Amino acid sequence: MSSDTRRASIFLDKGGTGKTTSAAHIGAGLNELGHNVLLLDLAGKQGDLADALGIYEDIQEDIANEDDFPNIATTMGNRWSDVAEMVGAEDAVERLVYETNSGVDLIPAHPDLDGLDADLGNIDDVDDRYNRLRLFLDDYVDSLGRWDVVLLDMPGLANNITYNGLWAAQNVVTPVSMGSFELKQARSLEDDLQKVRSSYGQDVRIRMMIANLYDRRTNLHSDIREQFEDEFASLMAPEYIVDSQQIRTVTDDGRTLFDIPNDELLSTAKDARDAFLANAEELSNRLQSDSQ
């Protein structure tokens, strides 16, 4: 991939593994390490990532006031080049981006994503169908020189939007919860990406797998984590993310653990924050080495 930014998609073909929470916290961790980070929410119209970063109401107000064009779906539609030409490329991108209190920037999800999957499916040329987001990032986002890392929060299923995200990022970060079904899903993802590489010539690979929602009190989670580490070896993140109620509490409040004073964090939340930071640093290193 020829790109000035390092990119990764947060993806597993399953819901409930903590993809959105991971996107928010890895992004915030990278920001803590001094990187300028842009998050893209492709995960559907719900706007969960905007909610986790505390700007959901602002976005919904813009949608209600019809001040929501262009949006993330526009970047993969037929009208993007016209919009960019009409208002200028830089201004067109700026209209998409929201600042957050966590220091990262966000291009949020939008209701138009619902119809986009079908629209993309009507495009016969596979290269055109799946390359639209990559061309947007290559030609418009990179040219601004504003962000070091772009993270994509992906749908929890494989569709045309998902393939646009995988093509654009090439690198996949996979949060997995500790269960035998999730282990099978991780194996299946590896097989699916191998098919993508062989059938489409796209070098899409898992770059990091994160043991998430980890309960240190159970032998079952320890046993499953050992199986993940045996099978996926160097792909595993250096730290697991301990299951902490405080993570859910702060994200429900529109913040990340990095936004909370240290003396207000419970011990499990401190451990989770430190693990997110360590994993963010390792991800940055892996993406940097892959780009060289």
Backbone as CSV, one residue per row, in Angstrom:
resi,resn,N_x,N_y,N_z,CA_x,CA_y,CA_z,C_x,C_y,C_z
1,MET,0.841,-1.193,0.000,0.000,0.000,0.000,0.874,1.240,0.000
2,SER,0.644,2.119,-0.955,1.370,3.377,-0.998,0.557,4.424,-0.259
3,SER,1.034,4.829,0.894,0.265,5.747,1.722,1.191,6.513,2.645
4,ASP,0.870,7.791,2.854,1.637,8.588,3.799,1.157,8.357,5.230
5,THR,-0.045,7.880,5.392,-0.563,7.573,6.713,-0.476,6.067,6.955
6,ARG,-0.356,5.712,8.230,-0.478,4.311,8.601,-1.941,4.043,8.881
7,ARG,-2.424,2.925,8.392,-3.856,2.626,8.491,-4.088,1.238,9.059
8,ALA,-5.192,1.113,9.773,-5.608,-0.201,10.255,-7.120,-0.208,10.397
9,SER,-7.717,-1.359,10.142,-9.155,-1.545,10.336,-9.370,-2.439,11.548
10,ILE,-10.356,-2.081,12.358,-10.699,-2.876,13.542,-11.824,-3.809,13.124
11,PHE,-11.516,-5.103,12.986,-12.500,-5.976,12.342,-12.465,-7.404,12.868
12,LEU,-13.664,-7.941,13.081,-13.935,-9.370,13.199,-15.368,-9.551,12.738
13,ASP,-15.618,-10.606,12.000,-16.953,-10.851,11.453,-17.881,-11.379,12.550
14,LYS,-18.029,-10.549,13.592,-18.858,-10.917,14.747,-19.055,-9.682,15.608
15,GLY,-20.230,-9.527,16.173,-20.469,-8.429,17.094,-20.117,-8.803,18.521
16,GLY,-19.996,-7.779,19.372,-19.841,-8.016,20.796,-18.437,-8.331,21.273
17,THR,-17.433,-8.097,20.420,-16.054,-8.378,20.840,-15.309,-7.117,21.260
18,GLY,-15.984,-5.959,21.223,-15.360,-4.730,21.686,-14.634,-3.963,20.602
19,LYS,-15.102,-4.059,19.348,-14.411,-3.359,18.257,-14.461,-1.847,18.434
20,THR,-15.641,-1.309,18.737,-15.775,0.139,18.862,-15.014,0.666,20.069
21,THR,-15.110,-0.020,21.198,-14.346,0.376,22.377,-12.852,0.320,22.089
22,SER,-12.430,-0.702,21.356,-11.016,-0.815,21.005,-10.596,0.317,20.080
23,ALA,-11.429,0.651,19.094,-11.099,1.742,18.174,-10.916,3.047,18.933
24,ALA,-11.850,3.334,19.847,-11.771,4.580,20.613,-10.525,4.607,21.486
25,HIS,-10.228,3.504,22.158,-9.120,3.501,23.112,-7.756,3.361,22.439
26,ILE,-7.672,2.601,21.355,-6.402,2.551,20.632,-6.124,3.909,20.001
27,GLY,-7.180,4.532,19.452,-7.001,5.880,18.917,-6.554,6.862,19.979
28,ALA,-7.192,6.825,21.145,-6.809,7.721,22.230,-5.409,7.395,22.744
29,GLY,-5.050,6.103,22.767,-3.706,5.722,23.179,-2.650,6.230,22.218
30,LEU,-2.921,6.133,20.917,-1.991,6.666,19.920,-1.851,8.173,20.066
31,ASN,-2.967,8.845,20.360,-2.909,10.287,20.600,-2.055,10.593,21.829
32,GLU,-2.196,9.772,22.858,-1.391,9.933,24.077,0.103,9.804,23.766
33,LEU,0.411,9.007,22.771,1.809,8.784,22.378,2.314,9.854,21.405
34,GLY,1.459,10.819,21.082,1.889,11.937,20.252,1.522,11.848,18.790
35,HIS,0.696,10.869,18.419,0.289,10.728,17.032,-0.999,11.516,16.767
36,ASN,-1.115,12.065,15.582,-2.367,12.671,15.139,-3.212,11.572,14.502
37,VAL,-4.418,11.370,15.045,-5.219,10.199,14.699,-6.563,10.621,14.119
38,LEU,-6.939,9.953,13.026,-8.265,10.098,12.437,-8.971,8.757,12.518
39,LEU,-10.168,8.752,13.081,-11.015,7.562,13.134,-12.132,7.695,12.109
40,LEU,-12.435,6.605,11.414,-13.570,6.536,10.506,-14.527,5.484,11.022
41,ASP,-15.803,5.844,11.154,-16.807,4.900,11.630,-17.600,4.373,10.436
42,LEU,-17.322,3.124,10.077,-18.041,2.456,8.998,-19.051,1.448,9.534
43,ALA,-19.233,1.428,10.847,-19.935,0.310,11.490,-21.451,0.440,11.490
44,GLY,-22.011,1.340,10.661,-23.464,1.441,10.580,-23.960,2.763,11.091
45,LYS,-25.257,2.976,10.959,-25.827,4.287,11.239,-25.962,4.588,12.731
46,GLN,-25.724,3.605,13.610,-25.969,3.809,15.035,-25.089,4.898,15.627
47,GLY,-23.900,5.093,15.091,-23.019,6.132,15.605,-22.411,5.796,16.946
48,ASP,-22.116,4.510,17.188,-21.587,4.106,18.494,-20.230,4.744,18.792
49,LEU,-19.399,4.911,17.778,-18.080,5.494,18.020,-18.202,6.963,18.406
50,ALA,-19.091,7.688,17.750,-19.346,9.074,18.130,-19.884,9.155,19.548
51,ASP,-20.717,8.199,19.922,-21.268,8.155,21.274,-20.152,7.917,22.287
52,ALA,-19.237,6.985,21.974,-18.136,6.672,22.887,-17.165,7.833,23.038
53,LEU,-17.133,8.714,22.031,-16.213,9.854,22.068,-16.919,11.164,22.419
54,GLY,-18.182,11.073,22.797,-18.875,12.224,23.382,-19.405,13.262,22.419
55,ILE,-19.546,12.924,21.129,-20.037,13.931,20.186,-21.282,13.458,19.426
56,TYR,-21.948,12.446,19.944,-23.121,11.895,19.275,-24.208,12.952,19.096
57,GLU,-24.484,13.723,20.141,-25.561,14.714,20.062,-25.251,15.793,19.031
58,ASP,-23.994,16.197,18.944,-23.607,17.204,17.949,-23.885,16.702,16.537
59,ILE,-23.562,15.452,16.291,-23.755,14.881,14.961,-25.235,14.726,14.656
60,GLN,-26.002,14.261,15.634,-27.432,14.115,15.408,-28.101,15.467,15.160
61,GLU,-27.618,16.500,15.812,-28.156,17.841,15.573,-27.863,18.297,14.146
62,ASP,-26.659,18.006,13.661,-26.326,18.363,12.282,-27.198,17.597,11.294
63,ILE,-27.454,16.324,11.582,-28.322,15.532,10.707,-29.737,16.094,10.714
64,ALA,-30.240,16.424,11.895,-31.594,16.977,11.995,-31.713,18.307,11.267
65,ASN,-30.644,19.091,11.278,-30.643,20.402,10.608,-30.229,20.304,9.141
66,GLU,-30.056,19.064,8.657,-29.636,18.801,7.273,-28.294,19.457,6.943
67,ASP,-27.464,19.546,7.979,-26.103,20.048,7.792,-25.143,18.858,7.837
68,ASP,-25.455,17.824,7.062,-24.752,16.547,7.158,-24.255,16.054,5.803
69,PHE,-24.015,16.983,4.894,-23.486,16.610,3.583,-22.261,17.459,3.289
70,PRO,-21.176,16.834,2.881,-20.974,15.404,2.655,-20.819,14.638,3.959
71,ASN,-20.871,13.300,3.868,-20.678,12.435,5.023,-19.862,11.216,4.605
72,ILE,-19.646,10.300,5.516,-18.783,9.150,5.247,-19.250,8.351,4.044
73,ALA,-20.570,8.240,3.851,-21.075,7.495,2.698,-20.754,8.211,1.391
74,THR,-20.727,9.542,1.425,-20.425,10.312,0.223,-19.053,9.973,-0.330
75,THR,-18.105,9.656,0.547,-16.731,9.401,0.102,-16.647,8.169,-0.800
76,MET,-17.627,7.268,-0.694,-17.632,6.059,-1.511,-18.724,6.080,-2.570
77,GLY,-19.433,7.210,-2.685,-20.490,7.340,-3.672,-19.991,7.970,-4.955
78,ASN,-20.913,8.249,-5.848,-20.556,8.786,-7.162,-20.383,10.301,-7.168
79,ARG,-20.738,10.962,-6.068,-20.750,12.422,-6.071,-19.535,13.048,-5.394
80,TRP,-18.630,12.228,-4.827,-17.553,12.812,-4.033,-16.669,13.748,-4.842
81,SER,-16.261,13.323,-6.014,-15.361,14.172,-6.807,-16.027,15.489,-7.167
82,ASP,-17.347,15.468,-7.398,-18.063,16.713,-7.688,-18.062,17.630,-6.476
83,VAL,-18.279,17.060,-5.287,-18.270,17.853,-4.053,-16.893,18.462,-3.847
84,ALA,-15.858,17.651,-3.998,-14.496,18.132,-3.787,-14.139,19.236,-4.774
85,GLU,-14.602,19.094,-6.003,-14.312,20.124,-7.015,-15.089,21.403,-6.719
86,MET,-16.297,21.249,-6.222,-17.162,22.404,-5.999,-16.688,23.263,-4.829
87,VAL,-16.323,22.626,-3.708,-15.959,23.400,-2.510,-14.459,23.402,-2.242
88,GLY,-13.711,22.628,-3.011,-12.278,22.484,-2.769,-12.008,21.222,-1.977
89,ALA,-10.957,20.515,-2.333,-10.676,19.214,-1.726,-10.477,19.310,-0.219
90,GLU,-9.694,20.287,0.225,-9.417,20.395,1.655,-10.677,20.717,2.442
91,ASP,-11.472,21.645,1.944,-12.699,22.018,2.648,-13.687,20.858,2.657
92,ALA,-13.720,20.083,1.579,-14.627,18.937,1.530,-14.294,17.933,2.627
93,VAL,-12.995,17.653,2.826,-12.587,16.737,3.891,-12.897,17.341,5.258
94,GLU,-12.601,18.633,5.429,-12.834,19.288,6.716,-14.305,19.220,7.119
95,ARG,-15.196,19.252,6.147,-16.628,19.175,6.455,-17.025,17.822,7.012
96,LEU,-16.215,16.808,6.736,-16.503,15.464,7.229,-16.062,15.255,8.672
97,VAL,-15.063,16.020,9.111,-14.310,15.704,10.327,-14.849,16.454,11.541
98,TYR,-15.011,15.725,12.635,-15.387,16.298,13.924,-14.217,16.120,14.892
99,GLU,-13.927,17.151,15.665,-12.958,17.024,16.742,-13.629,16.407,17.958
100,THR,-12.861,15.669,18.768,-13.398,15.070,19.984,-12.565,15.511,21.184
101,ASN,-13.143,15.341,22.359,-12.437,15.722,23.584,-11.299,14.775,23.918
102,SER,-11.246,13.624,23.246,-10.183,12.651,23.500,-8.949,12.913,22.652
103,GLY,-8.962,13.996,21.881,-7.789,14.372,21.105,-7.722,13.771,19.722
104,VAL,-8.606,12.829,19.416,-8.635,12.229,18.079,-9.713,12.921,17.254
105,ASP,-9.577,12.869,15.936,-10.600,13.368,15.034,-11.434,12.199,14.529
106,LEU,-12.668,12.497,14.153,-13.609,11.440,13.764,-14.401,11.852,12.533
107,ILE,-14.449,10.938,11.559,-15.465,11.006,10.506,-16.537,10.002,10.918
108,PRO,-17.687,10.487,11.374,-18.654,9.589,12.011,-19.484,8.790,11.014
109,ALA,-20.147,7.777,11.535,-21.119,7.019,10.753,-22.290,7.919,10.381
110,HIS,-23.067,7.470,9.409,-24.193,8.268,8.930,-25.286,7.328,8.433
111,PRO,-26.564,7.716,8.548,-27.651,6.852,8.057,-27.519,6.463,6.591
112,ASP,-26.837,7.267,5.791,-26.673,6.936,4.372,-25.853,5.674,4.149
113,LEU,-25.133,5.217,5.182,-24.389,3.959,5.049,-25.331,2.789,4.776
114,ASP,-26.588,2.881,5.247,-27.533,1.787,5.037,-27.743,1.497,3.559
115,GLY,-27.906,2.545,2.757,-28.127,2.345,1.332,-26.861,2.161,0.535
116,LEU,-25.724,2.543,1.112,-24.467,2.499,0.372,-24.075,1.080,-0.002
117,ASP,-24.300,0.117,0.891,-23.893,-1.249,0.599,-24.565,-1.750,-0.676
118,ALA,-25.870,-1.488,-0.815,-26.583,-1.909,-2.023,-26.086,-1.155,-3.241
119,ASP,-25.815,0.148,-3.093,-25.306,0.939,-4.220,-23.970,0.389,-4.714
120,LEU,-23.088,0.057,-3.779,-21.797,-0.505,-4.169,-21.968,-1.863,-4.851
121,GLY,-22.946,-2.627,-4.383,-23.198,-3.937,-4.979,-23.648,-3.868,-6.424
122,ASN,-24.158,-2.715,-6.850,-24.599,-2.544,-8.230,-23.454,-2.200,-9.181
123,ILE,-22.245,-2.024,-8.639,-21.082,-1.706,-9.470,-20.442,-3.013,-9.927
124,ASP,-20.408,-3.234,-11.218,-19.920,-4.510,-11.746,-18.415,-4.660,-11.611
125,ASP,-17.668,-3.579,-11.816,-16.222,-3.652,-11.767,-15.747,-3.770,-10.319
126,VAL,-15.100,-4.887,-9.997,-14.710,-5.158,-8.613,-13.722,-4.120,-8.109
127,ASP,-12.757,-3.743,-8.929,-11.778,-2.748,-8.504,-12.453,-1.435,-8.141
128,ASP,-13.410,-1.030,-8.946,-14.139,0.207,-8.666,-14.983,0.054,-7.402
129,ARG,-15.617,-1.093,-7.235,-16.518,-1.312,-6.103,-15.790,-1.258,-4.766
130,TYR,-14.603,-1.853,-4.706,-13.920,-2.018,-3.431,-12.801,-1.009,-3.187
131,ASN,-12.461,-0.200,-4.180,-11.332,0.718,-4.042,-11.730,2.153,-3.711
132,ARG,-12.993,2.408,-3.532,-13.438,3.791,-3.413,-12.935,4.471,-2.140
133,LEU,-12.993,3.774,-1.040,-12.516,4.387,0.196,-11.004,4.572,0.163
134,ARG,-10.286,3.610,-0.404,-8.836,3.746,-0.492,-8.459,4.960,-1.347
135,LEU,-9.149,5.177,-2.454,-8.855,6.331,-3.298,-9.148,7.631,-2.564
136,PHE,-10.222,7.645,-1.762,-10.528,8.834,-0.962,-9.394,9.121,0.015
137,LEU,-8.916,8.098,0.715,-7.837,8.301,1.676,-6.532,8.668,0.970
138,ASP,-6.233,7.972,-0.120,-4.995,8.258,-0.858,-4.983,9.688,-1.400
139,ASP,-6.074,10.066,-2.064,-6.082,11.303,-2.842,-6.487,12.538,-2.044
140,TYR,-7.236,12.343,-0.958,-7.774,13.508,-0.248,-7.277,13.622,1.188
141,VAL,-7.255,12.518,1.923,-6.833,12.577,3.325,-5.318,12.696,3.432
142,ASP,-4.606,11.835,2.719,-3.144,11.875,2.790,-2.590,13.222,2.342
143,SER,-3.228,13.819,1.349,-2.709,15.066,0.786,-2.722,16.208,1.795
144,LEU,-3.557,16.097,2.823,-3.601,17.141,3.847,-2.396,17.074,4.782
145,GLY,-1.801,15.900,4.924,-0.664,15.738,5.823,-0.997,16.014,7.272
146,ARG,-2.238,15.812,7.649,-2.710,16.198,8.982,-2.672,15.051,9.987
147,TRP,-2.811,13.812,9.490,-2.917,12.664,10.394,-1.800,11.673,10.141
148,ASP,-1.281,11.103,11.239,-0.252,10.065,11.156,-0.865,8.682,11.014
149,VAL,-2.003,8.482,11.681,-2.641,7.167,11.713,-4.130,7.328,11.429
150,VAL,-4.659,6.456,10.579,-6.092,6.392,10.302,-6.589,5.024,10.743
151,LEU,-7.580,5.014,11.642,-8.184,3.773,12.121,-9.626,3.694,11.656
152,LEU,-10.040,2.533,11.174,-11.391,2.320,10.667,-12.134,1.369,11.591
153,ASP,-13.249,1.828,12.148,-14.123,0.959,12.929,-15.091,0.305,11.950
154,MET,-15.020,-1.013,11.847,-15.665,-1.737,10.758,-17.011,-2.335,11.155
155,PRO,-17.858,-2.632,10.163,-19.083,-3.390,10.451,-18.740,-4.761,11.024
156,GLY,-19.690,-5.339,11.742,-19.488,-6.667,12.322,-19.892,-7.788,11.383
157,LEU,-19.885,-7.496,10.084,-20.183,-8.511,9.079,-19.467,-8.120,7.798
158,ALA,-19.313,-9.089,6.909,-18.625,-8.822,5.651,-19.630,-8.334,4.613
159,ASN,-19.474,-7.103,4.144,-20.296,-6.573,3.066,-19.426,-5.666,2.192
160,ASN,-20.033,-4.950,1.272,-19.261,-4.119,0.349,-18.541,-2.981,1.058
161,ILE,-19.133,-2.461,2.124,-18.476,-1.411,2.905,-17.267,-2.002,3.632
162,THR,-17.439,-3.196,4.172,-16.326,-3.868,4.852,-15.144,-4.054,3.912
163,TYR,-15.413,-4.514,2.700,-14.316,-4.730,1.752,-13.650,-3.417,1.371
164,ASN,-14.409,-2.335,1.288,-13.788,-1.031,1.060,-12.841,-0.696,2.202
165,GLY,-13.254,-0.982,3.433,-12.392,-0.708,4.580,-11.155,-1.567,4.603
166,LEU,-11.308,-2.862,4.272,-10.158,-3.763,4.253,-9.186,-3.379,3.149
167,TRP,-9.695,-3.056,1.966,-8.837,-2.640,0.856,-8.083,-1.357,1.227
168,ALA,-8.781,-0.429,1.875,-8.178,0.870,2.195,-7.101,0.746,3.260
169,ALA,-7.330,-0.114,4.249,-6.407,-0.205,5.387,-5.322,-1.252,5.187
170,GLN,-5.686,-2.391,4.580,-4.802,-3.537,4.388,-4.448,-4.231,5.709
171,ASN,-4.261,-3.467,6.769,-3.898,-4.007,8.077,-5.148,-4.161,8.944
172,VAL,-5.257,-5.307,9.609,-6.435,-5.613,10.412,-6.046,-5.785,11.873
173,VAL,-6.784,-5.111,12.753,-6.667,-5.302,14.197,-7.925,-6.024,14.650
174,THR,-7.758,-7.153,15.330,-8.892,-8.011,15.659,-9.017,-8.197,17.167
175,PRO,-9.992,-7.513,17.797,-10.266,-7.803,19.208,-11.059,-9.108,19.321
176,VAL,-10.638,-9.964,20.209,-11.328,-11.238,20.390,-11.620,-11.444,21.874
177,SER,-12.843,-11.843,22.167,-13.155,-12.232,23.537,-12.757,-13.695,23.724
178,MET,-12.693,-14.118,24.964,-12.091,-15.395,25.294,-13.123,-16.520,25.304
179,GLY,-13.391,-17.055,24.124,-14.315,-18.167,24.002,-13.925,-19.056,22.844
180,SER,-14.382,-20.288,22.863,-14.039,-21.218,21.790,-14.658,-20.789,20.463
181,PHE,-15.853,-20.182,20.511,-16.463,-19.698,19.275,-15.630,-18.585,18.656
182,GLU,-15.124,-17.673,19.502,-14.298,-16.575,18.999,-12.982,-17.101,18.417
183,LEU,-12.457,-18.176,18.996,-11.257,-18.795,18.439,-11.542,-19.315,17.031
184,LYS,-12.719,-19.925,16.847,-13.105,-20.385,15.506,-13.281,-19.208,14.557
185,GLN,-13.847,-18.105,15.062,-14.032,-16.921,14.227,-12.690,-16.340,13.791
186,ALA,-11.719,-16.347,14.684,-10.391,-15.844,14.338,-9.751,-16.716,13.264
187,ARG,-9.899,-18.023,13.387,-9.384,-18.923,12.355,-10.074,-18.657,11.019
188,SER,-11.380,-18.466,11.084,-12.142,-18.199,9.870,-11.703,-16.897,9.209
189,LEU,-11.426,-15.880,10.041,-10.958,-14.609,9.494,-9.628,-14.796,8.777
190,GLU,-8.711,-15.546,9.373,-7.433,-15.827,8.724,-7.657,-16.484,7.368
191,ASP,-8.577,-17.453,7.315,-8.869,-18.136,6.053,-9.472,-17.164,5.036
192,ASP,-10.388,-16.316,5.495,-11.037,-15.359,4.592,-10.025,-14.372,4.017
193,LEU,-9.102,-13.906,4.842,-8.107,-12.952,4.352,-7.129,-13.622,3.388
194,GLN,-6.861,-14.896,3.607,-6.032,-15.639,2.650,-6.727,-15.693,1.286
195,LYS,-8.046,-15.883,1.294,-8.808,-15.905,0.039,-8.792,-14.526,-0.624
196,VAL,-8.862,-13.474,0.178,-8.782,-12.119,-0.368,-7.436,-11.913,-1.063
197,ARG,-6.374,-12.385,-0.411,-5.044,-12.221,-1.002,-4.899,-13.017,-2.303
198,SER,-5.420,-14.232,-2.311,-5.244,-15.078,-3.490,-6.208,-14.711,-4.611
199,SER,-7.424,-14.310,-4.272,-8.429,-14.039,-5.300,-8.378,-12.624,-5.840
200,TYR,-8.007,-11.664,-4.982,-8.065,-10.261,-5.390,-6.702,-9.581,-5.434
201,GLY,-5.664,-10.270,-4.983,-4.344,-9.668,-5.009,-4.162,-8.528,-4.030
202,GLN,-4.976,-8.520,-2.980,-4.881,-7.486,-1.952,-4.178,-8.060,-0.729
203,ASP,-3.110,-7.401,-0.280,-2.305,-7.922,0.833,-2.916,-7.504,2.165
204,VAL,-4.115,-7.996,2.420,-4.837,-7.694,3.657,-4.497,-8.768,4.677
205,ARG,-3.960,-8.342,5.826,-3.509,-9.295,6.833,-3.841,-8.802,8.235
206,ILE,-4.010,-9.749,9.141,-4.104,-9.404,10.554,-2.734,-8.936,11.018
207,ARG,-2.685,-7.755,11.600,-1.430,-7.225,12.149,-1.399,-7.316,13.666
208,MET,-2.588,-7.360,14.283,-2.625,-7.488,15.741,-3.944,-8.125,16.148
209,MET,-3.857,-9.083,17.048,-5.033,-9.698,17.648,-4.989,-9.417,19.143
210,ILE,-6.077,-8.876,19.681,-6.105,-8.408,21.065,-7.058,-9.261,21.887
211,ALA,-6.544,-9.887,22.915,-7.391,-10.604,23.859,-8.170,-9.570,24.666
212,ASN,-9.481,-9.550,24.481,-10.322,-8.496,25.037,-11.328,-9.087,26.020
213,LEU,-11.861,-8.217,26.886,-12.873,-8.635,27.865,-12.357,-9.808,28.700
214,TYR,-11.103,-9.703,29.093,-10.413,-10.810,29.749,-10.724,-10.824,31.245
215,ASP,-11.177,-11.963,31.731,-11.499,-12.137,33.149,-10.381,-12.938,33.816
216,ARG,-9.598,-12.258,34.642,-8.457,-12.922,35.278,-8.871,-13.922,36.353
217,ARG,-10.147,-13.926,36.708,-10.604,-14.799,37.789,-10.921,-16.204,37.306
218,THR,-10.967,-16.421,35.991,-11.396,-17.723,35.487,-10.246,-18.436,34.780
219,ASN,-10.130,-19.720,35.031,-9.143,-20.529,34.327,-9.498,-20.673,32.845
220,LEU,-10.816,-20.607,32.546,-11.252,-20.767,31.160,-10.619,-19.702,30.267
221,HIS,-10.641,-18.449,30.710,-10.059,-17.388,29.895,-8.554,-17.569,29.739
222,SER,-7.905,-17.997,30.791,-6.470,-18.250,30.718,-6.170,-19.361,29.719
223,ASP,-6.981,-20.424,29.756,-6.770,-21.543,28.848,-7.007,-21.129,27.390
224,ILE,-8.082,-20.360,27.150,-8.387,-19.918,25.789,-7.306,-18.970,25.281
225,ARG,-6.823,-18.081,26.159,-5.768,-17.144,25.741,-4.511,-17.926,25.335
226,GLU,-4.191,-18.977,26.061,-3.037,-19.798,25.694,-3.225,-20.422,24.308
227,GLN,-4.462,-20.824,24.001,-4.726,-21.380,22.671,-4.541,-20.317,21.594
228,PHE,-5.047,-19.100,21.851,-4.846,-18.008,20.913,-3.348,-17.759,20.701
229,GLU,-2.598,-17.726,21.788,-1.168,-17.436,21.687,-0.419,-18.554,20.972
230,ASP,-0.857,-19.799,21.179,-0.225,-20.916,20.476,-0.486,-20.837,18.972
231,GLU,-1.716,-20.485,18.596,-2.093,-20.511,17.182,-1.678,-19.247,16.431
232,PHE,-1.732,-18.093,17.113,-1.520,-16.833,16.414,-0.217,-16.146,16.799
233,ALA,0.459,-16.688,17.782,1.856,-16.350,18.101,2.131,-14.856,18.011
234,SER,2.959,-14.453,17.057,3.428,-13.065,16.985,2.339,-12.075,16.617
235,LEU,1.185,-12.559,16.170,0.090,-11.639,15.869,-0.556,-11.081,17.135
236,MET,-0.406,-11.781,18.248,-1.081,-11.356,19.466,-0.501,-10.047,19.989
237,ALA,-1.396,-9.201,20.514,-0.958,-7.966,21.160,-0.162,-8.302,22.414
238,PRO,0.726,-7.411,22.838,1.539,-7.719,24.021,0.741,-7.807,25.311
239,GLU,-0.407,-7.128,25.375,-1.191,-7.097,26.617,-2.640,-7.459,26.342
240,TYR,-3.241,-8.206,27.249,-4.687,-8.427,27.170,-5.410,-7.256,27.835
241,ILE,-6.686,-7.071,27.466,-7.510,-6.008,28.032,-8.451,-6.628,29.055
242,VAL,-8.195,-6.329,30.312,-9.002,-6.911,31.374,-10.431,-6.377,31.298
243,ASP,-11.389,-7.248,31.590,-12.792,-6.832,31.619,-13.010,-5.930,32.825
244,SER,-13.477,-4.709,32.568,-13.683,-3.732,33.640,-14.995,-2.994,33.414
245,GLN,-15.851,-2.984,34.415,-17.109,-2.264,34.317,-16.870,-0.783,34.064
246,GLN,-15.759,-0.258,34.564,-15.500,1.168,34.409,-15.269,1.553,32.945
247,ILE,-14.779,0.624,32.127,-14.661,0.913,30.696,-16.035,1.221,30.120
248,ARG,-17.011,0.389,30.442,-18.364,0.612,29.938,-18.951,1.903,30.510
249,THR,-18.648,2.192,31.761,-19.182,3.395,32.394,-18.662,4.654,31.715
250,VAL,-17.366,4.704,31.466,-16.800,5.925,30.884,-17.198,6.071,29.417
251,THR,-17.269,4.965,28.668,-17.678,5.083,27.270,-19.147,5.465,27.169
252,ASP,-19.968,4.998,28.092,-21.368,5.441,28.132,-21.458,6.941,28.392
253,ASP,-20.440,7.477,29.060,-20.382,8.902,29.368,-19.662,9.704,28.282
254,GLY,-19.289,9.022,27.193,-18.659,9.711,26.076,-17.193,10.043,26.295
255,ARG,-16.493,9.194,27.063,-15.075,9.427,27.328,-14.318,8.116,27.175
256,THR,-12.990,8.222,27.153,-12.146,7.035,27.207,-11.428,7.014,28.554
257,LEU,-10.777,5.921,28.846,-10.020,5.818,30.093,-8.905,6.850,30.161
258,PHE,-8.430,7.301,29.003,-7.361,8.300,28.981,-7.856,9.684,29.369
259,ASP,-9.176,9.865,29.411,-9.761,11.155,29.793,-10.059,11.253,31.287
260,ILE,-9.809,10.169,32.029,-10.168,10.105,33.443,-8.916,10.299,34.291
261,PRO,-8.972,11.174,35.306,-7.814,11.327,36.196,-7.427,9.994,36.828
262,ASN,-6.153,9.812,37.027,-5.636,8.548,37.517,-6.256,8.140,38.851
263,ASP,-6.497,9.114,39.724,-7.031,8.774,41.051,-8.512,8.420,41.019
264,GLU,-9.158,8.573,39.865,-10.562,8.189,39.733,-10.740,6.834,39.054
265,LEU,-9.633,6.222,38.652,-9.700,4.934,37.975,-9.578,3.790,38.970
266,LEU,-10.447,2.795,38.826,-10.302,1.568,39.592,-9.084,0.804,39.099
267,SER,-8.616,-0.144,39.892,-7.379,-0.845,39.532,-7.514,-1.587,38.205
268,THR,-8.684,-2.219,37.972,-8.856,-2.928,36.700,-8.860,-1.952,35.526
269,ALA,-9.448,-0.779,35.717,-9.477,0.213,34.653,-8.079,0.763,34.370
270,LYS,-7.290,0.956,35.424,-5.892,1.382,35.216,-5.130,0.338,34.410
271,ASP,-5.341,-0.930,34.756,-4.672,-1.996,34.022,-5.101,-1.993,32.555
272,ALA,-6.406,-1.787,32.322,-6.912,-1.760,30.949,-6.339,-0.579,30.179
273,ARG,-6.288,0.581,30.824,-5.732,1.763,30.154,-4.261,1.536,29.795
274,ASP,-3.499,1.005,30.732,-2.079,0.750,30.463,-1.910,-0.269,29.344
275,ALA,-2.805,-1.263,29.301,-2.734,-2.274,28.247,-3.079,-1.664,26.889
276,PHE,-4.110,-0.814,26.848,-4.447,-0.136,25.593,-3.258,0.697,25.104
277,LEU,-2.590,1.373,26.026,-1.455,2.211,25.646,-0.306,1.364,25.094
278,ALA,0.000,0.255,25.773,1.068,-0.632,25.309,0.734,-1.226,23.944
279,ASN,-0.532,-1.606,23.754,-0.936,-2.182,22.475,-0.926,-1.129,21.365
280,ALA,-1.305,0.108,21.710,-1.256,1.189,20.720,0.176,1.432,20.265
281,GLU,1.104,1.408,21.205,2.504,1.625,20.846,3.022,0.492,19.969
282,GLU,2.659,-0.730,20.314,3.102,-1.872,19.518,2.475,-1.836,18.125
283,LEU,1.197,-1.453,18.049,0.552,-1.349,16.743,1.248,-0.308,15.884
284,SER,1.575,0.824,16.471,2.290,1.856,15.731,3.600,1.312,15.176
285,ASN,4.315,0.557,15.999,5.585,-0.021,15.553,5.382,-1.027,14.416
286,ARG,4.353,-1.849,14.543,4.106,-2.850,13.489,3.697,-2.166,12.187
287,LEU,2.848,-1.163,12.262,2.426,-0.475,11.051,3.587,0.268,10.423
288,GLN,4.466,0.824,11.266,5.630,1.536,10.748,6.562,0.584,10.011
289,SER,6.802,-0.583,10.598,7.712,-1.545,9.974,7.120,-2.090,8.682
290,ASP,5.778,-2.245,8.643,5.134,-2.752,7.432,5.197,-1.749,6.295
291,SER,5.258,-0.440,6.633,5.234,0.587,5.603,6.613,0.846,5.014
292,GLN,7.656,0.284,5.634,9.030,0.532,5.169,9.466,-0.478,4.108
